[in-house]
Amino acid sequence: MAGTLTPAMGIKRGVGAPAPVPALYVALYCERPTAPPSRHLLAGVDRVLLGRAESREEIRRTKELSLAVVDPWMSQRHATIRLSGARWIVEDAGSRNGTFVNGAPCTRAALRDGDLIELGHTLLLFRDKVASQPPLDLDAKQLEAPATGLASFSPALAGEIGRLRTIARSTVSVVIHGETGSGKEIAARALHQLSGRPGSFVAVNCGGIAKTLVETEMFGYRKGAFSGADEDRPGLMRSADKGTLFLDEIADLPAAAQAVLLRALQESEVMPVGGTRPIKIDVRVLAATHYDLQKQVAQGSFRADLFARISGFTVRLPPLRERREDLGLLIGEIFKRLAPEMLDRISITPAAARALFAHSWPLNVRELEKCLGTALILASGQPIDVPHLPEWAHPAEPSATEKTDKELRPVLTDDELRQRDELLALLKEHRGNVSSMARAMGKARMQVQRWLKRHGLDPQDFR
């Protein structure tokens, strides 16, 4: 969020990990999708005031947090989010265009983790537990990242990137775990850049190496070594000398190639096909996979000695579905990369933005980039709307349960909220034993079960 951010206040550093706190993310400005999102921890406040700013975003923090956003579709006093017992409640403040939670209009709703709040053409994301690391108010422009695509509000990813920075200048081998499209090569290139190694970054698609060409591909060959060898070729490992060899999807490396690679890494030398003397190499190896290599070793499909050689340090990149708070940040970065000449003309309708946040992104950042690239072409300078998104990104028809949930959630009264808080406390106290709860309340067990069902509380979660 643009504007002056307050210094950290109300968060104490202590021994061990800090206790998690609720957080509110200004996740996406539909009219300005490249504007930086922001994260606001709700530590030390019991109310958040949300409204329209005239010229620039404003953040004020005392015992309450005031966020004013530049959005002509918002009212000056649009909504409030307040703490009631153990729950955060969003309430519309008589706004002109209404308040929506997960696409459903509401005047009042109890928030759950991951809820998407729509005010005007601005989307906010509520999380009930976020690591309480200062500052309280964090603008995306303050995030440090070694490469585009690796900036993150997610404590999981930010922690992994921090670990990469720590070991960047060492010679230790690294295995990067992550699903397809999660940014493994981006992380590997960033690690090479941070390492300061003067040689090249050489990426290898391990699944694409034919068994019959392992040695020529990896070690190179001398002129005349075989029919068609009209000149010397250095091979992949010599091309990465004094640099970094990135072995993408290393679990797909054929068994013969695993043996060849292990020998070269052990000896730090390669013998070109048709050569007579080995050539010394200085290569740092980074590997990536979406498989569990230890399981592959146990199953006999990956060599244990090669695994021991490459797994000096392990990094896990979380999938996009586990870091929805980064979605707006990634959308902005992708637009800047795909269409830098038209940034002031790109906008997204709230309906399309909701669809983007609702999609599970099984192919992660790569899938998001493909989706937005298609949408930019089809929109032809108009606001990106749902029909411009690929069909697989269109919102699914809500189930009967989801429809009922949307209809019932906005009508919670103060008495209902107090009852829910009481039930939560009793569930914890009695460890999910409904009969024990009923005796303590002096009520019939069936009545307590009906209350639990009405409030969406499952006793199993407390056992």
N, C-alpha and C positions, 0 to 999 in steps of 0.2 A: 504494500500500500504506500502510495507516495505521501510525503509529509514528514514532519519531524517526529521521530519515535522517542519515547521516554526511555531513560536508562532502566536497568533491571531493578526491581523493587519487590520486596515481599517474598523472595525466593532465597533460601539459605542453602549454601553448599555444606555438606556434611560428609561423614564417612559413608562410603557405599553409594549406591544409586539413589537419587532423590525420589521422593514419593511422587507418583503421577498425579496430574491435575487435569481438569477439563480444559478444553481449548476451542476457540472459534477461529475458523479460517475464512478470510475473504478470498474465496477460491477462484472466481472468474468474473470479470466485467464483460458482459456480453457485447456491449457497444465498443469496448476497447480490449479485446482478448489478449493483446500483447502487454498490457499494463501489468506491473508486478503484483502478484498476490501477496498476502500477508498472513501471519499467524499471531493470535492473541491468546495468551494463557489467562485463564480465569481465576488464578490464584489471588486471594485477597480482595475479591470483589463479589458482591451478591446481586449486581444488576448491570446489564449492558443496554445502553441507549443507542438505537440505530436510526439514522436519518440521512437526509440529503445535504451535501455540501455544495456551495455555489461555484467555487473555482478550484479548490484542491482538497485532498483528503485531510481530515483532522482527527487527531487521536488525543483524548484527554482521559487521565486516569487518576481517580482519588479512591474512594470506597466503591465507586462505580466506574465502569468503563464506557466512554462515549466514542462511538465511531461514526463519523460523517463521511459519506461517500459521494463522489461526483457521479451522479446518475439522474438524469432528468425524469426518469420514470418513477423515482422514489419520492416519497413525501418528506417534508422537512423533519417531521417526527413520524417515523414510519412504524417502528415496532420496538418492543423491549424483550429482553431475555432476562429472567430473574430466577434466583435460587429459592426454591420452596421446599423446605425439609432437605431431602437428599436428591431432589429432582430439579432440573433446569426447565423452566417453562417459557415458551415463546408466546407473545401476545401481540396481536395487531393493535396499533394505536390510532385506529380510525383513518388509515391511509387511503389515498385515492385509488391505488391499483391493487390493494390487498396484499396479504402475506400467504405464502404457500410453503408447505412442508412436503417434500418428496412429490411435488406436483399437485398436491391436493390443497384447495383453499382452506384457510382456517382462521379463526379469531383467537384461538388459544390451543396450545398443544404441549404435552410433555415430550421433551426431546429424548431421543435415544442415540446411542453411538452410531455415527455415520449418516445421520439425517442431513438432508440437503434443504436449506432454507432459501427461498427465492423472494427477494425484495426488489420490486421494479425489474430492472434487467441486470441485477447483481446476484450471484450465487454465493452462499456461505455454507460451510461444512462444519458440523458440530462433532467433536470427538470427546468422549467422556473420560479418557485416560491417556494423557500425553506426558512424556518425561518432562519434568519441570526444570528445564535448563534455560538460564537467562540468555537473551533479554526477554522480558515479558511480552513485548511487542516487536515482532521480527518481520522486516520487509524482505521480500525475495532478493532485492538488490544487495542485501547484506550477507547473503549466503555465499560461502566460499566453495568453489568447485574446481577441480583440476582440468575439466573439459566441459564443453556444452553438452547438456543431457545428464550430467551427474550432480547438479545442484538439487538439493532435496530438503523438504521440511521433515521428512520421515527420519525419526531417530535411528531406525534400523539401517537405512542406506547411508545416512550421514556418518554413522559409526564405522561402517565398512570403508567408506571413502577416507575417513581419518586414519584407519589402519593401513590403507594403501599408501598414504602419504608417509607414514612412519617407516615403512620398509622399502620405499621407492629406491633409495640410493644404495641399498644392499645388493648382494648378488644372489640372494635366496630365490629359489624357484617358487612360483605361485600358481595355484589352481583356483580358477574363478568359476564358482557354481552359479547357475542361473538358467531360467527357462529360455526357450527360443525367443529372441527379440528383446531380451531384458537389458541389453547394453553391455554384454561381456567384452566385445571387441573395443567399444568406446573406453571401457575401464582399462583394458590392456594397453591401448594407445596412450592413454593418460599416464599410466604407470611408466611406460617407456620414456615419455617426454619428461616426467619428473626425475627419472633415474640419472639423466645427464650423460647417458652412454652415447658415444659419438657415431656408432654404426647405425644401420638401418633397422626399421621395424618391418619384419617379414611375417605376413599372415599366411597360414597354411590351412586349407580345408582338409582335415584328416580323412574324412569319408570319401574324398575325391581322388585319393592316391591309389592307382591300380597296383595290384600285388606284383605284377611283372615289371613295374617301373619304379619300385621303391628306392633302390639305390641310385638310379640316375636322377630321380627327382630330388632326393635328400642330399646326395653327395656330389652330384654333377658328373661330368665325364670329360675325357680327353678327346681331342680330334682324332678320328680314325678308330675309336674304340669299338665301333660297330657300324653297320651299314646305315648311312644317313647322318653320322656324326661328323659334320663338315667343319665344326669349330669347337673350341673348348667351351664348356658351360660350367659355371661355378656350383650350381645346385642351391637348394634353399638354405642349408646350414651355413655354407660359406658366404652366401649373400647377407646373412645376419651376423657376420663376424663383427665383434665389438659392439653389437647391437642387441636386438631382442627378437627371438623366434617365438611367434604366437601360434600355438597348436590348437586351432578351434575344433571343438567336438572331438577331443582326443580319444574318447571311448570308442569312436568309430575307426580308429587306426587298425589296419589289418595286423594279424599276429606277426607276419614277417617284418612289417615296418616297425612294430614295437621292439623287436630284437635288434634291428639295425639302429634305431634311435638310441636305445639303451647303450649299445656299444660306443656310439659316438659321444654320448654324454659322459660315460665313464672315463674315456680316454682323452676327451677334449681334442679330438682329431678326427678327420675324415679321409677316406681313400677314394678319390674319384674313380669311376669306372674307366678302365684302361690306363690308370695311373700306376706308378711303381713306388711312389713314396707317399706316406701319409702327410696331411697338411694340418697343422695346429689351428684351432679355432677358439675364440673367446665369445661364447654365446650365453645370454641369459634366456632361460626358457619360461614362458608363461603358457599355461594350458587352460582351456575352458571346456566345460561339459554341463549337460543338464542331467546326467546320470549320477548315481551314487557310486563312485569309483571303488569304494571299499566293498560294496556288494558285488561289483563286477569282478574284483579280485577273488572274492569268496566263491563266485560261480565259475571261475576259471577263464573268463573271457578277457581279462586284463592282467598283465604281468605284475606280480607283487613287487619284483625288484624295480621295475620301471615306476610303479606307483610311489615307492619309497624315494626314488630319485627326484621326482617332480613335485612332490607334495610337501615342500618345506613350509609353505604358508598357504592357508585356505581363506578365500573370501566368498561370501554369499551375497548375491544381488537379489533383493526381494522382487517378486512379480508386481506388475502395476496394480493389480487388484488389491494388494496389501498396502498400497500407499496412494489412496485416492486423493489425499491432501496435496499430492504433487501434480495432479492432472492438469489444473489450470496453468501451472508453471510450465509443464511440457507443451501444452497447446500453444502458449506464447512463443516458446523457443522454436517450435516446428514452423509456425507461421513466419517467424523472422528468417528462418533458413530457406523456406520454400518460395516466399514471395516478398523479399525485402523492399521491392519497389512500390508495393501497394499496401503497406502496413496501416496507413491512416484510413484506408477504405474497407478493411476487413472487419466484419461484425458477425455475430452468431445470434440467432433467435433463442429465447429462453427454452423453447421446446427442444431445439437441437442440442443445446447445452445440457439439458436434463438427460437426453438420450446418451450423450457422451459419458456422463457421470454414472449412468445406470448400467452401461455395458461392462462385461467382466474382463475384456481385453485378454483373451487366452494367448495371443501372440505378442502381447506387451507393447513396448514403445514402437516397435516396427509396424505393428498393426495400426496403432494410432496415427503414425505418420502417413501410411497408405490411405487411411480413412480421410484425413484432413486434405491430403493432396487431391483426392478425387472430388471432395466437396468444393475446394477452391475452383476447380475447373468448371464444375457444373453450375456453381453460383454465378459465375461470370460477373463478379463485381457487386452482386446483390448480397444481402445478408444470408449467411449459410443457414438453411432450414433443414428440417428432417428429410424431405425428399432428395436433398443434395447428398445425404449420407448414403454409404453402401447399405444395401438391404439388411445385411447381417447386423448393422449398428442401429437399426430402427428399434424403438422401444417395443417390448413385448406387451401383449394384451394382459393387464393385471388379472391374477386369479381371483376367485370369489373371496378367498381369505384376505388377500391384499386390498380388495375393494372395501371389505368390511372394516379392515384396520384403518384405512384412510377416512372412512365415514365416522368412526367412533372416536378416534384419537383427539380431534380438536375440541371436544365438548367436556373436558375434565373440569369439574368444579373444585373449589378449595377443599370441600369435605372429602371428595374423592381422592384428591392428592394426599390429604392427611391420612386417609384410610390406606392408601397404597404404601406410604412411608411406614405406617404401623405394621402392615403385613410384612414388608421387607425386614424390619427389625426383628419381628417374631420368627420369620424364616431363618434368619441368621442365628438367633438365640436357640432355637429348637432344631437346628441343623436339618431343616426340611421335613420334620416329622409333623404332618398335618394333624394327627390325633392329639399330639402333645400341645400344639398351638391352640386347637379347639378347646381343650380343657383349660388352658391359661386364659382364654378369652371368655370362657363360660358360654360358648356357642356350640351348636351342632356341627359335626365334622362336615356334613354335606353343605352347610351354609358357608363354611370357611373355604371349601373347595370351589364353590360358585364365585366367591369374591376373588380368589386367586386366578380363576379362569378369566374373569372380567378384566383384571388388570394385567393379564399376560404374564403371570409369574409361575414358573415351573419349580416345584419343590425339589426336583432332582438336581437342580443347579446348586442347591445348598447342602447337599449330602456329601 
